[in-house]
Each structure stands twice: as C-alpha cells, then as structure tokens.
Amino acid sequence: MSQRPNDAEPLDLPAYLAWLWQLIHVWIFVVSVTLNIVFVLLLLGF
C-alpha cells in the first residue's frame, strides 16, 4: 500500500478547525439556551 510522505504538520489542521467550529456551535447553543432560561425566570419574577 502506498503511503504519503509525512510532510504534513503533526496537527491535522482541517480536522482541528472542524472540531473547533463544532465546539463554537455547541457553545453558542448552550449560551442561547441559558439566556432563554434567565429571560423566562426574569419574566416570571424570580
């Protein structure tokens, strides 16, 4: 089987960026849900 010469960097940049992008989306989702809960609690008078 042919193997590519290891001229790439040790860090797989596309995979890292994809993981970072997914993490950002998860973080935005969590923050928005938290803000919605806080808003509802304020609306109910807690």
C-alpha positions as CSV (number, residue, x, y, z in Angstrom):
1,M,0.0,0.0,0.0
2,S,1.3,3.4,-0.9
3,Q,1.9,5.8,2.0
4,R,2.1,9.6,1.7
5,P,5.4,11.1,2.8
6,N,5.0,12.6,6.2
7,D,5.5,16.2,5.1
8,A,2.4,17.5,6.8
9,E,2.4,19.1,10.2
10,P,1.7,16.9,13.3
11,L,-1.5,18.8,13.9
12,D,-4.3,17.9,11.4
13,L,-5.5,21.4,10.7
14,P,-8.7,20.7,8.8
15,A,-9.9,18.2,11.5
16,Y,-8.9,20.7,14.2
17,L,-10.8,23.5,12.6
18,A,-13.8,21.3,12.1
19,W,-13.7,20.3,15.8
20,L,-13.3,24.0,16.8
21,W,-16.2,25.0,14.5
22,Q,-18.4,22.3,16.1
23,L,-17.3,23.4,19.6
24,I,-18.3,27.1,18.8
25,H,-21.7,26.0,17.6
26,V,-22.3,23.9,20.8
27,W,-21.1,26.9,22.9
28,I,-23.5,29.3,21.1
29,F,-26.4,26.8,21.6
30,V,-25.6,26.5,25.3
31,V,-25.3,30.2,25.8
32,S,-28.6,30.9,23.9
33,V,-30.5,28.3,25.9
34,T,-29.0,29.7,29.2
35,L,-30.1,33.2,28.2
36,N,-33.6,32.0,27.4
37,I,-33.9,30.3,30.8
38,V,-32.7,33.5,32.5
39,F,-35.1,35.6,30.5
40,V,-38.0,33.4,31.4
41,L,-37.1,33.4,35.1
42,L,-36.9,37.2,35.0
43,L,-40.2,37.3,33.2
44,L,-41.9,35.2,35.8
45,G,-40.5,37.5,38.5
46,F,-37.8,35.3,40.1
